[in-house]
């Protein structure tokens, strides 16, 4: 089995990776670290890169590779010296909740580890949350690492 860590391009994701790696190690599982970006963000990245003359032929697959590289960077920054055979990084484009849930099913995740933000009840009702959507739409255990956790 594996533990899935869903990360964003932010230092707050370091703690998510640390917790997920500890779980994977405790259960002798692998760790899959996923950086999922929305279609809109991918389109924006494509347009920015295509404006540079040398990159006219960049594709969505290239953007997914870049997302995977973000996951690599987060793992390296969070863990430093770690068992590289235990860790797999991936990048996906699409609705982040769907990407996380599909990847969790695809790797048969024992746990999904995801970051969270403390929000007011009104904020939760008015604005969608990937963390909340994952919690509500999976039958797998979810570990939520709050941003302000030590």
C-alpha positions in Angstrom: 0.0 0.0 0.0 1.0 3.6 -0.1 0.4 6.9 1.8 -0.7 9.8 -0.5 0.4 13.3 0.4 -1.3 16.1 -1.5 0.8 19.2 -1.7 0.7 22.8 -3.0 3.6 24.9 -4.1 4.2 26.3 -0.6 6.5 25.7 2.4 3.3 24.9 4.4 3.4 21.6 2.5 6.6 20.5 4.1 4.8 19.5 7.2 2.3 17.5 5.1 5.2 15.5 3.6 6.9 15.0 7.0 3.7 13.6 8.5 3.0 11.4 5.4 6.5 10.1 5.4 6.3 9.2 9.1 3.1 7.3 8.4 4.6 5.5 5.4 7.6 4.5 7.4 5.5 3.3 10.3 3.4 1.0 8.0 6.4 0.1 5.8 4.4 1.6 2.8 5.6 3.8 0.0 4.8 7.5 -0.1 3.3 9.1 -3.2 3.5 12.9 -3.2 1.0 14.6 -5.6 1.0 18.2 -6.7 -2.2 18.8 -8.6 -2.9 22.1 -10.4 -6.2 23.3 -11.8 -6.9 23.5 -15.5 -7.0 27.2 -15.3 -3.5 27.4 -13.6 -2.1 25.0 -16.2 -3.5 27.1 -19.1 -2.0 30.2 -17.5 1.3 28.5 -17.2 1.2 27.3 -20.8 0.5 30.8 -22.1 3.3 32.4 -20.0 5.8 29.8 -21.2 4.7 30.0 -24.9 5.4 33.7 -24.9 9.1 32.8 -24.7 10.3 32.0 -28.2 12.2 28.8 -27.3 9.1 27.2 -25.8 6.4 27.3 -28.5 6.0 23.5 -28.4 5.3 23.0 -24.7 2.4 20.8 -23.9 0.1 19.9 -21.0 2.4 16.8 -20.4 5.3 19.3 -19.9 3.2 21.2 -17.3 2.5 17.9 -15.5 6.2 17.2 -15.4 6.8 20.6 -13.9 4.1 19.9 -11.3 5.9 16.7 -10.5 9.2 18.6 -10.1 7.4 20.9 -7.6 6.5 17.8 -5.6 10.2 16.6 -5.8 11.4 20.0 -4.5 8.9 19.9 -1.6 10.0 16.4 -0.7 13.7 17.3 -0.8 13.1 20.5 1.3 10.9 18.7 3.8 12.9 15.5 4.3 16.5 16.2 3.5 18.0 12.8 3.8 15.4 10.1 3.2 14.9 6.7 1.6 14.3 7.7 -2.1 13.1 4.2 -2.9 10.1 4.8 -0.6 9.0 8.0 -2.3 7.2 8.6 -5.7 6.3 12.1 -6.9 3.5 13.0 -9.4 2.0 16.0 -11.0 -1.6 16.1 -12.3 -3.7 18.7 -14.1 -7.4 19.0 -13.4 -9.7 19.8 -10.6 -7.5 19.3 -7.5 -10.1 17.3 -5.5 -10.7 14.9 -8.4 -7.0 14.5 -9.0 -6.4 13.7 -5.3 -9.3 11.2 -5.1 -8.4 9.5 -8.4 -4.8 9.2 -7.4 -5.7 7.8 -4.0 -7.8 5.2 -5.7 -5.1 4.4 -8.2 -2.4 3.8 -5.7 -4.8 2.2 -3.1 -3.8 4.7 -0.5 -3.9 3.6 3.1 -4.1 7.3 4.1 -4.5 10.6 2.4 -2.5 13.4 4.0 -3.5 16.9 3.1 -3.0 20.4 4.5 -5.7 22.5 5.9 -6.4 26.1 7.0 -8.4 27.3 9.9 -11.5 29.2 8.7 -14.6 30.6 10.2 -17.9 28.8 9.8 -19.0 31.4 7.3 -15.8 31.0 5.3 -16.4 27.3 5.1 -20.0 27.8 3.9 -19.2 30.5 1.3 -15.9 29.2 -0.1 -15.1 25.7 -1.3 -12.2 23.8 0.1 -10.2 21.1 -1.5 -9.5 19.6 2.0 -13.2 19.7 2.8 -14.1 18.1 -0.5 -11.6 15.3 -0.1 -12.8 14.6 3.5 -16.4 14.4 2.3 -15.8 12.4 -0.9 -13.4 9.6 0.1 -13.9 6.4 2.1 -10.1 6.4 3.0 -8.8 7.8 6.2 -7.7 11.4 5.8 -5.0 13.1 8.0 -5.3 16.9 7.9 -2.2 18.8 8.8 -3.3 22.3 9.9 -1.1 25.2 8.6 -0.4 26.6 12.1 0.5 23.1 13.5 4.0 23.1 15.1 
